[in-house]
Amino acid sequence: SQEIFFIFASQKKKQFPFILGLMADIGQTIVSNASIWNLGQMKPDAILLAGDLSYSDGWPFRWDTFARLIEPLASIYPILHVGGNHELGSSENWIHYLERW
């Protein structure tokens, strides 16, 4: 897989305003795609994905389709991600989250 590296905002000489994008409960729908696109249009300095990322709910391949969905954003902006209850429940038990993120 491809590795992508970033220079974080504090090293780019831009100090203020610092734009932090925030998304949660993303899933994999048409609305998810629109939300990801709109967040990219904001040109954030960094993004926080605050849990319930892929909504894979026990289907491991859905983590891969989520990665393809988020890749246009993740290849440009640094992303901090945290898990939510969907990364734990439905037999997920953090397994696929930890393997991929």
DRENTORDO-191855 format. One record per residue: residue in three letters; y, z, x of N, C-alpha, C, O in turn; residue number from 0. Coordinates in Angstrom, 3 decimals, m for minus. Layout:
atom res->ALA, nc2->Y, nc3->Z, nc1->X, cac2->Y, cac3->Z, cac1->X, cc2->Y, cc3->Z, cc1->X, oc2->Y, oc3->Z, oc1->X, n->NUM
...
***
This chain:
atom res->SER, nc2->m1.189, nc3->0.000, nc1->0.834, cac2->0.000, cac3->0.000, cac1->0.000, cc2->1.248, cc3->0.000, cc1->0.876, oc2->1.226, oc3->0.415, oc1->2.035, n->0
atom res->GLN, nc2->2.308, nc3->m0.469, nc1->0.295, cac2->3.570, cac3->m0.585, cac1->1.013, cc2->4.262, cc3->0.768, cc1->1.114, oc2->4.291, oc3->1.530, oc1->0.147, n->1
atom res->GLU, nc2->4.820, nc3->1.067, nc1->2.286, cac2->5.612, cac3->2.283, cac1->2.456, cc2->7.076, cc3->1.911, cc1->2.477, oc2->7.467, oc3->0.924, oc1->3.099, n->2
atom res->ILE, nc2->7.889, nc3->2.709, nc1->1.792, cac2->9.324, cac3->2.462, cac1->1.692, cc2->10.052, cc3->3.698, cc1->2.194, oc2->9.691, oc3->4.819, oc1->1.835, n->3
atom res->PHE, nc2->11.081, nc3->3.505, nc1->3.025, cac2->11.829, cac3->4.611, cac1->3.607, cc2->13.280, cc3->4.557, cc1->3.159, oc2->13.812, oc3->3.478, oc1->2.897, n->4
atom res->PHE, nc2->13.925, nc3->5.717, nc1->3.071, cac2->15.294, cac3->5.824, cac1->2.595, cc2->16.145, cc3->6.624, cc1->3.558, oc2->15.646, oc3->7.457, oc1->4.316, n->5
atom res->ILE, nc2->17.432, nc3->6.357, nc1->3.514, cac2->18.425, cac3->7.243, cac1->4.127, cc2->19.043, cc3->7.995, cc1->2.964, oc2->19.657, oc3->7.392, oc1->2.084, n->6
atom res->PHE, nc2->18.882, nc3->9.308, nc1->2.959, cac2->19.360, cac3->10.095, cac1->1.842, cc2->20.882, cc3->10.090, cc1->1.790, oc2->21.541, oc3->9.865, oc1->2.805, n->7
atom res->ALA, nc2->21.429, nc3->10.333, nc1->0.634, cac2->22.858, cac3->10.199, cac1->0.368, cc2->23.727, cc3->10.971, cc1->1.349, oc2->24.780, oc3->10.474, oc1->1.750, n->8
atom res->SER, nc2->23.321, nc3->12.169, nc1->1.747, cac2->24.154, cac3->12.965, cac1->2.651, cc2->24.306, cc3->12.308, cc1->4.010, oc2->25.218, oc3->12.655, oc1->4.760, n->9
atom res->GLN, nc2->23.432, nc3->11.366, nc1->4.345, cac2->23.516, cac3->10.671, cac1->5.621, cc2->24.252, cc3->9.339, cc1->5.498, oc2->24.473, oc3->8.674, oc1->6.510, n->10
atom res->LYS, nc2->24.635, nc3->8.931, nc1->4.298, cac2->25.303, cac3->7.658, cac1->4.089, cc2->26.823, cc3->7.796, cc1->4.088, oc2->27.518, oc3->6.818, oc1->3.812, n->11
atom res->LYS, nc2->27.353, nc3->8.964, nc1->4.384, cac2->28.777, cac3->9.268, cac1->4.416, cc2->29.416, cc3->9.314, cc1->3.037, oc2->30.618, oc3->9.558, oc1->2.931, n->12
atom res->LYS, nc2->28.662, nc3->9.090, nc1->1.998, cac2->29.185, cac3->9.260, cac1->0.647, cc2->28.957, cc3->10.710, cc1->0.262, oc2->27.834, oc3->11.209, oc1->0.336, n->13
atom res->GLN, nc2->30.022, nc3->11.388, nc1->m0.149, cac2->29.854, cac3->12.792, cac1->m0.495, cc2->30.042, cc3->13.037, cc1->m1.982, oc2->29.204, oc3->13.698, oc1->m2.596, n->14
atom res->PHE, nc2->31.090, nc3->12.538, nc1->m2.571, cac2->31.375, cac3->12.803, cac1->m3.979, cc2->31.854, cc3->11.538, cc1->m4.642, oc2->32.566, oc3->10.771, oc1->m3.995, n->15
atom res->PRO, nc2->31.526, nc3->11.272, nc1->m5.850, cac2->30.582, cac3->12.039, cac1->m6.648, cc2->29.146, cc3->11.724, cc1->m6.250, oc2->28.830, oc3->10.604, oc1->m5.849, n->16
atom res->PHE, nc2->28.300, nc3->12.707, nc1->m6.365, cac2->26.871, cac3->12.527, cac1->m6.136, cc2->26.242, cc3->12.301, cc1->m7.504, oc2->26.332, oc3->13.161, oc1->m8.380, n->17
atom res->ILE, nc2->25.613, nc3->11.164, nc1->m7.687, cac2->25.037, cac3->10.819, cac1->m8.986, cc2->23.538, cc3->11.068, cc1->m8.941, oc2->22.816, oc3->10.414, oc1->m8.189, n->18
atom res->LEU, nc2->23.074, nc3->12.016, nc1->m9.747, cac2->21.659, cac3->12.339, cac1->m9.841, cc2->21.133, cc3->11.819, cc1->m11.167, oc2->21.554, oc3->12.270, oc1->m12.233, n->19
atom res->GLY, nc2->20.209, nc3->10.865, nc1->m11.095, cac2->19.573, cac3->10.361, cac1->m12.305, cc2->18.462, cc3->11.314, cc1->m12.726, oc2->17.795, oc3->11.907, oc1->m11.878, n->20
atom res->LEU, nc2->18.263, nc3->11.462, nc1->m14.019, cac2->17.248, cac3->12.382, cac1->m14.534, cc2->16.456, cc3->11.689, cc1->m15.628, oc2->17.026, oc3->11.119, oc1->m16.558, n->21
atom res->MET, nc2->15.133, nc3->11.744, nc1->m15.506, cac2->14.249, cac3->11.233, cac1->m16.555, cc2->13.105, cc3->12.213, cc1->m16.728, oc2->12.699, oc3->12.887, oc1->m15.781, n->22
atom res->ALA, nc2->12.588, nc3->12.287, nc1->m17.946, cac2->11.409, cac3->13.107, cac1->m18.238, cc2->10.659, cc3->12.449, cc1->m19.386, oc2->11.226, oc3->11.657, oc1->m20.140, n->23
atom res->ASP, nc2->9.384, nc3->12.782, nc1->m19.510, cac2->8.573, cac3->12.237, cac1->m20.597, cc2->8.687, cc3->10.713, cc1->m20.643, oc2->8.994, oc3->10.133, oc1->m21.685, n->24
atom res->ILE, nc2->8.435, nc3->10.076, nc1->m19.503, cac2->8.694, cac3->8.643, cac1->m19.384, cc2->7.683, cc3->7.806, cc1->m20.160, oc2->8.067, oc3->7.003, oc1->m21.010, n->25
atom res->GLY, nc2->6.410, nc3->7.986, nc1->m19.877, cac2->5.392, cac3->7.188, cac1->m20.550, cc2->5.395, cc3->5.740, cc1->m20.102, oc2->5.922, oc3->5.411, oc1->m19.040, n->26
atom res->GLN, nc2->4.805, nc3->4.874, nc1->m20.916, cac2->4.677, cac3->3.461, cac1->m20.552, cc2->4.843, cc3->2.595, cc1->m21.793, oc2->3.885, oc3->2.004, oc1->m22.292, n->27
atom res->THR, nc2->6.056, nc3->2.532, nc1->m22.272, cac2->6.359, cac3->1.766, cac1->m23.475, cc2->7.532, cc3->0.836, cc1->m23.204, oc2->8.086, oc3->0.830, oc1->m22.104, n->28
atom res->ILE, nc2->7.904, nc3->0.066, nc1->m24.191, cac2->9.101, cac3->m0.775, cac1->m24.076, cc2->10.335, cc3->0.103, cc1->m23.869, oc2->11.236, oc3->m0.259, oc1->m23.113, n->29
atom res->VAL, nc2->10.377, nc3->1.246, nc1->m24.534, cac2->11.491, cac3->2.181, cac1->m24.372, cc2->11.502, cc3->2.731, cc1->m22.946, oc2->12.571, oc3->2.897, oc1->m22.357, n->30
atom res->SER, nc2->10.323, nc3->3.016, nc1->m22.386, cac2->10.233, cac3->3.491, cac1->m21.000, cc2->10.847, cc3->2.462, cc1->m20.058, oc2->11.636, oc3->2.805, oc1->m19.177, n->31
atom res->ASN, nc2->10.483, nc3->1.213, nc1->m20.248, cac2->10.997, cac3->0.136, cac1->m19.403, cc2->12.514, cc3->0.028, cc1->m19.514, oc2->13.198, oc3->m0.141, oc1->m18.505, n->32
atom res->ALA, nc2->13.041, nc3->0.123, nc1->m20.722, cac2->14.492, cac3->0.068, cac1->m20.928, cc2->15.181, cc3->1.265, cc1->m20.279, oc2->16.249, oc3->1.115, oc1->m19.685, n->33
atom res->SER, nc2->14.584, nc3->2.445, nc1->m20.388, cac2->15.169, cac3->3.642, cac1->m19.772, cc2->15.213, cc3->3.526, cc1->m18.258, oc2->16.202, oc3->3.895, oc1->m17.625, n->34
atom res->ILE, nc2->14.134, nc3->3.013, nc1->m17.684, cac2->14.088, cac3->2.828, cac1->m16.231, cc2->15.151, cc3->1.824, cc1->m15.797, oc2->15.844, oc3->2.049, oc1->m14.805, n->35
atom res->TRP, nc2->15.287, nc3->0.728, nc1->m16.521, cac2->16.280, cac3->m0.291, cac1->m16.188, cc2->17.689, cc3->0.291, cc1->m16.287, oc2->18.513, oc3->0.079, oc1->m15.397, n->36
atom res->ASN, nc2->17.969, nc3->1.028, nc1->m17.373, cac2->19.302, cac3->1.616, cac1->m17.553, cc2->19.624, cc3->2.635, cc1->m16.473, oc2->20.763, oc3->2.711, oc1->m16.011, n->37
atom res->LEU, nc2->18.641, nc3->3.412, nc1->m16.069, cac2->18.871, cac3->4.372, cac1->m14.990, cc2->19.222, cc3->3.640, cc1->m13.696, oc2->20.108, oc3->4.076, oc1->m12.960, n->38
atom res->GLY, nc2->18.546, nc3->2.546, nc1->m13.417, cac2->18.870, cac3->1.745, cac1->m12.233, cc2->20.281, cc3->1.189, cc1->m12.268, oc2->20.926, oc3->1.071, oc1->m11.226, n->39
atom res->GLN, nc2->20.773, nc3->0.844, nc1->m13.459, cac2->22.132, cac3->0.318, cac1->m13.595, cc2->23.190, cc3->1.363, cc1->m13.268, oc2->24.330, oc3->1.018, oc1->m12.957, n->40
atom res->MET, nc2->22.816, nc3->2.650, nc1->m13.336, cac2->23.747, cac3->3.732, cac1->m12.993, cc2->23.932, cc3->3.866, cc1->m11.488, oc2->24.855, oc3->4.542, oc1->m11.033, n->41
atom res->LYS, nc2->23.055, nc3->3.221, nc1->m10.709, cac2->23.082, cac3->3.293, cac1->m9.243, cc2->23.152, cc3->4.745, cc1->m8.737, oc2->24.092, oc3->5.117, oc1->m8.034, n->42
atom res->PRO, nc2->22.158, nc3->5.552, nc1->m9.098, cac2->22.179, cac3->6.957, cac1->m8.689, cc2->21.920, cc3->7.111, cc1->m7.191, oc2->21.332, oc3->6.239, oc1->m6.552, n->43
atom res->ASP, nc2->22.367, nc3->8.224, nc1->m6.656, cac2->22.081, cac3->8.547, cac1->m5.251, cc2->20.652, cc3->9.029, cc1->m5.092, oc2->20.049, oc3->8.833, oc1->m4.037, n->44
atom res->ALA, nc2->20.108, nc3->9.648, nc1->m6.109, cac2->18.727, cac3->10.127, cac1->m6.123, cc2->18.317, cc3->10.297, cc1->m7.585, oc2->19.160, oc3->10.339, oc1->m8.481, n->45
atom res->ILE, nc2->17.005, nc3->10.395, nc1->m7.809, cac2->16.484, cac3->10.513, cac1->m9.167, cc2->15.506, cc3->11.677, cc1->m9.226, oc2->14.698, oc3->11.866, oc1->m8.317, n->46
atom res->LEU, nc2->15.582, nc3->12.454, nc1->m10.297, cac2->14.621, cac3->13.510, cac1->m10.576, cc2->13.773, cc3->13.073, cc1->m11.767, oc2->14.297, oc3->12.846, oc1->m12.858, n->47
atom res->LEU, nc2->12.471, nc3->12.958, nc1->m11.557, cac2->11.530, cac3->12.714, cac1->m12.651, cc2->10.957, cc3->14.073, cc1->m13.031, oc2->10.150, oc3->14.643, oc1->m12.296, n->48
atom res->ALA, nc2->11.372, nc3->14.577, nc1->m14.162, cac2->11.091, cac3->15.959, cac1->m14.528, cc2->9.868, cc3->16.086, cc1->m15.437, oc2->9.964, oc3->16.609, oc1->m16.547, n->49
atom res->GLY, nc2->8.744, nc3->15.615, nc1->m14.971, cac2->7.475, cac3->15.870, cac1->m15.648, cc2->7.074, cc3->14.870, cc1->m16.710, oc2->7.883, oc3->14.092, oc1->m17.214, n->50
atom res->ASP, nc2->5.780, nc3->14.922, nc1->m17.032, cac2->5.164, cac3->14.039, cac1->m18.019, cc2->5.453, cc3->12.574, cc1->m17.681, oc2->6.058, oc3->11.843, oc1->m18.465, n->51
atom res->LEU, nc2->5.008, nc3->12.175, nc1->m16.510, cac2->5.357, cac3->10.861, cac1->m15.982, cc2->4.622, cc3->9.726, cc1->m16.671, oc2->5.236, oc3->8.969, oc1->m17.422, n->52
atom res->SER, nc2->3.330, nc3->9.589, nc1->m16.438, cac2->2.616, cac3->8.381, cac1->m16.853, cc2->2.005, cc3->8.444, cc1->m18.237, oc2->1.667, oc3->7.411, oc1->m18.815, n->53
atom res->TYR, nc2->1.856, nc3->9.653, nc1->m18.782, cac2->1.124, cac3->9.827, cac1->m20.039, cc2->m0.248, cc3->9.165, cc1->m19.949, oc2->m0.685, oc3->8.505, oc1->m20.891, n->54
atom res->SER, nc2->m0.916, nc3->9.340, nc1->m18.833, cac2->m2.240, cac3->8.730, cac1->m18.653, cc2->m3.299, cc3->9.444, cc1->m19.480, oc2->m4.277, oc3->8.827, oc1->m19.904, n->55
atom res->ASP, nc2->m3.111, nc3->10.739, nc1->m19.712, cac2->m3.991, cac3->11.516, cac1->m20.593, cc2->m5.474, cc3->11.279, cc1->m20.337, oc2->m6.247, oc3->11.040, oc1->m21.264, n->56
atom res->GLY, nc2->m5.858, nc3->11.349, nc1->m19.065, cac2->m7.268, cac3->11.234, cac1->m18.707, cc2->m7.725, cc3->9.832, cc1->m18.353, oc2->m8.899, oc3->9.639, oc1->m18.036, n->57
atom res->TRP, nc2->m6.847, nc3->8.856, nc1->m18.395, cac2->m7.180, cac3->7.471, cac1->m18.042, cc2->m6.551, cc3->7.161, cc1->m16.687, oc2->m5.372, oc3->6.815, oc1->m16.629, n->58
atom res->PRO, nc2->m7.314, nc3->7.278, nc1->m15.588, cac2->m6.757, cac3->7.142, cac1->m14.241, cc2->m6.006, cc3->5.832, cc1->m13.989, oc2->m5.001, oc3->5.834, oc1->m13.279, n->59
atom res->PHE, nc2->m6.474, nc3->4.712, nc1->m14.556, cac2->m5.821, cac3->3.430, cac1->m14.304, cc2->m4.382, cc3->3.418, cc1->m14.805, oc2->m3.564, oc3->2.627, oc1->m14.337, n->60
atom res->ARG, nc2->m4.071, nc3->4.303, nc1->m15.764, cac2->m2.695, cac3->4.331, cac1->m16.283, cc2->m1.702, cc3->4.869, cc1->m15.256, oc2->m0.501, oc3->4.620, oc1->m15.361, n->61
atom res->TRP, nc2->m2.202, nc3->5.608, nc1->m14.260, cac2->m1.321, cac3->6.017, cac1->m13.158, cc2->m0.904, cc3->4.802, cc1->m12.342, oc2->0.224, oc3->4.725, oc1->m11.856, n->62
atom res->ASP, nc2->m1.822, nc3->3.859, nc1->m12.196, cac2->m1.505, cac3->2.648, cac1->m11.443, cc2->m0.526, cc3->1.764, cc1->m12.213, oc2->0.389, oc3->1.192, oc1->m11.621, n->63
atom res->THR, nc2->m0.710, nc3->1.648, nc1->m13.515, cac2->0.232, cac3->0.845, cac1->m14.294, cc2->1.603, cc3->1.532, cc1->m14.349, oc2->2.631, oc3->0.856, oc1->m14.388, n->64
atom res->PHE, nc2->1.622, nc3->2.858, nc1->m14.351, cac2->2.902, cac3->3.561, cac1->m14.291, cc2->3.596, cc3->3.307, cc1->m12.959, oc2->4.811, oc3->3.113, oc1->m12.918, n->65
atom res->ALA, nc2->2.836, nc3->3.306, nc1->m11.878, cac2->3.426, cac3->3.044, cac1->m10.559, cc2->4.069, cc3->1.659, cc1->m10.521, oc2->5.149, oc3->1.491, oc1->m9.955, n->66
atom res->ARG, nc2->3.414, nc3->0.678, nc1->m11.115, cac2->4.007, cac3->m0.665, cac1->m11.166, cc2->5.259, cc3->m0.684, cc1->m12.038, oc2->6.204, oc3->m1.416, oc1->m11.744, n->67
atom res->LEU, nc2->5.276, nc3->0.106, nc1->m13.097, cac2->6.437, cac3->0.176, cac1->m13.976, cc2->7.643, cc3->0.805, cc1->m13.270, oc2->8.771, oc3->0.335, oc1->m13.423, n->68
atom res->ILE, nc2->7.405, nc3->1.856, nc1->m12.506, cac2->8.501, cac3->2.595, cac1->m11.865, cc2->8.879, cc3->2.017, cc1->m10.499, oc2->9.927, oc3->2.369, oc1->m9.957, n->69
atom res->GLU, nc2->8.051, nc3->1.144, nc1->m9.937, cac2->8.278, cac3->0.631, cac1->m8.586, cc2->9.640, cc3->m0.025, cc1->m8.374, oc2->10.249, oc3->0.209, oc1->m7.330, n->70
atom res->PRO, nc2->10.156, nc3->m0.836, nc1->m9.306, cac2->11.484, cac3->m1.413, cac1->m9.062, cc2->12.563, cc3->m0.357, cc1->m8.828, oc2->13.484, oc3->m0.577, oc1->m8.042, n->71
atom res->LEU, nc2->12.457, nc3->0.769, nc1->m9.493, cac2->13.407, cac3->1.865, cac1->m9.302, cc2->13.061, cc3->2.664, cc1->m8.050, oc2->13.939, oc3->2.997, oc1->m7.254, n->72
atom res->ALA, nc2->11.780, nc3->2.968, nc1->m7.883, cac2->11.336, cac3->3.800, cac1->m6.761, cc2->11.467, cc3->3.097, cc1->m5.417, oc2->11.482, oc3->3.756, oc1->m4.377, n->73
atom res->SER, nc2->11.560, nc3->1.779, nc1->m5.420, cac2->11.701, cac3->1.058, cac1->m4.156, cc2->13.148, cc3->0.997, cc1->m3.686, oc2->13.427, oc3->0.554, oc1->m2.572, n->74
atom res->ILE, nc2->14.060, nc3->1.439, nc1->m4.531, cac2->15.485, cac3->1.391, cac1->m4.181, cc2->16.083, cc3->2.787, cc1->m4.005, oc2->16.910, oc3->3.003, oc1->m3.119, n->75
atom res->TYR, nc2->15.664, nc3->3.737, nc1->m4.849, cac2->16.281, cac3->5.057, cac1->m4.865, cc2->15.272, cc3->6.141, cc1->m4.506, oc2->14.110, oc3->6.055, oc1->m4.900, n->76
atom res->PRO, nc2->15.700, nc3->7.163, nc1->m3.761, cac2->14.800, cac3->8.294, cac1->m3.498, cc2->14.525, cc3->9.059, cc1->m4.791, oc2->15.429, oc3->9.308, oc1->m5.589, n->77
atom res->ILE, nc2->13.265, nc3->9.424, nc1->m4.978, cac2->12.852, cac3->10.100, cac1->m6.204, cc2->12.174, cc3->11.423, cc1->m5.880, oc2->11.274, oc3->11.490, oc1->m5.044, n->78
atom res->LEU, nc2->12.622, nc3->12.465, nc1->m6.554, cac2->11.966, cac3->13.769, cac1->m6.530, cc2->11.227, cc3->13.877, cc1->m7.848, oc2->11.814, oc3->13.636, oc1->m8.903, n->79
atom res->HIS, nc2->9.965, nc3->14.231, nc1->m7.813, cac2->9.189, cac3->14.297, cac1->m9.035, cc2->8.506, cc3->15.647, cc1->m9.143, oc2->8.106, oc3->16.247, oc1->m8.145, n->80
atom res->VAL, nc2->8.385, nc3->16.100, nc1->m10.351, cac2->7.639, cac3->17.329, cac1->m10.649, cc2->6.697, cc3->17.025, cc1->m11.802, oc2->6.982, oc3->16.167, oc1->m12.638, n->81
atom res->GLY, nc2->5.591, nc3->17.720, nc1->m11.844, cac2->4.625, cac3->17.509, cac1->m12.901, cc2->4.980, cc3->18.268, cc1->m14.164, oc2->5.791, oc3->19.194, oc1->m14.152, n->82
atom res->GLY, nc2->4.366, nc3->17.861, nc1->m15.234, cac2->4.545, cac3->18.532, cac1->m16.515, cc2->3.192, cc3->18.801, cc1->m17.150, oc2->2.158, oc3->18.676, oc1->m16.493, n->83
atom res->ASN, nc2->3.195, nc3->19.165, nc1->m18.406, cac2->1.938, cac3->19.512, cac1->m19.057, cc2->0.987, cc3->18.317, cc1->m19.175, oc2->m0.226, oc3->18.519, oc1->m19.222, n->84
atom res->HIS, nc2->1.484, nc3->17.106, nc1->m19.224, cac2->0.594, cac3->15.940, cac1->m19.296, cc2->m0.096, cc3->15.673, cc1->m17.959, oc2->m1.143, oc3->15.026, oc1->m17.931, n->85
atom res->GLU, nc2->0.459, nc3->16.151, nc1->m16.871, cac2->m0.221, cac3->16.022, cac1->m15.578, cc2->m1.321, cc3->17.069, cc1->m15.432, oc2->m2.172, oc3->16.960, oc1->m14.549, n->86
atom res->LEU, nc2->m1.304, nc3->18.066, nc1->m16.282, cac2->m2.293, cac3->19.134, cac1->m16.234, cc2->m3.355, cc3->18.993, cc1->m17.318, oc2->m4.538, oc3->19.220, oc1->m17.061, n->87
atom res->GLY, nc2->m2.950, nc3->18.627, nc1->m18.507, cac2->m3.867, cac3->18.576, cac1->m19.638, cc2->m4.692, cc3->17.306, cc1->m19.714, oc2->m4.630, oc3->16.464, oc1->m18.818, n->88
atom res->SER, nc2->m5.458, nc3->17.170, nc1->m20.773, cac2->m6.302, cac3->15.992, cac1->m21.046, cc2->m7.216, cc3->15.668, cc1->m19.868, oc2->m7.381, oc3->14.502, oc1->m19.509, n->89
atom res->SER, nc2->m7.792, nc3->16.669, nc1->m19.284, cac2->m8.690, cac3->16.567, cac1->m18.123, cc2->m8.009, cc3->16.015, cc1->m16.869, oc2->m8.691, oc3->15.641, oc1->m15.915, n->90
atom res->GLU, nc2->m6.692, nc3->15.961, nc1->m16.858, cac2->m5.971, cac3->15.494, cac1->m15.669, cc2->m6.092, cc3->16.522, cc1->m14.539, oc2->m6.469, oc3->16.184, oc1->m13.417, n->91
atom res->ASN, nc2->m5.767, nc3->17.779, nc1->m14.851, cac2->m5.867, cac3->18.885, cac1->m13.897, cc2->m5.210, cc3->18.554, cc1->m12.557, oc2->m5.724, oc3->18.943, oc1->m11.509, n->92
atom res->TRP, nc2->m4.090, nc3->17.849, nc1->m12.577, cac2->m3.297, cac3->17.478, cac1->m11.397, cc2->m3.997, cc3->16.470, cc1->m10.480, oc2->m3.395, oc3->16.035, oc1->m9.499, n->93
atom res->ILE, nc2->m5.235, nc3->16.089, nc1->m10.761, cac2->m6.023, cac3->15.270, cac1->m9.826, cc2->m5.330, cc3->13.952, cc1->m9.520, oc2->m5.070, oc3->13.660, oc1->m8.353, n->94
atom res->HIS, nc2->m5.027, nc3->13.157, nc1->m10.520, cac2->m4.467, cac3->11.825, cac1->m10.283, cc2->m3.006, cc3->11.899, cc1->m9.859, oc2->m2.530, oc3->11.050, oc1->m9.106, n->95
atom res->TYR, nc2->m2.303, nc3->12.903, nc1->m10.337, cac2->m0.915, cac3->13.116, cac1->m9.908, cc2->m0.866, cc3->13.377, cc1->m8.401, oc2->m0.073, oc3->12.767, oc1->m7.684, n->96
atom res->LEU, nc2->m1.712, nc3->14.280, nc1->m7.933, cac2->m1.709, cac3->14.638, cac1->m6.514, cc2->m2.190, cc3->13.498, cc1->m5.627, oc2->m1.730, oc3->13.366, oc1->m4.493, n->97
atom res->GLU, nc2->m3.099, nc3->12.682, nc1->m6.119, cac2->m3.583, cac3->11.550, cac1->m5.328, cc2->m2.504, cc3->10.488, cc1->m5.144, oc2->m2.475, oc3->9.807, oc1->m4.119, n->98
atom res->ARG, nc2->m1.641, nc3->10.344, nc1->m6.102, cac2->m0.692, cac3->9.240, cac1->m6.075, cc2->0.735, cc3->9.645, cc1->m5.706, oc2->1.490, oc3->8.832, oc1->m5.173, n->99
atom res->TRP, nc2->1.108, nc3->10.887, nc1->m5.982, cac2->2.489, cac3->11.281, cac1->m5.749, cc2->2.567, cc3->12.305, cc1->m4.646, oc2->3.658, oc3->12.761, oc1->m4.303, n->100
***
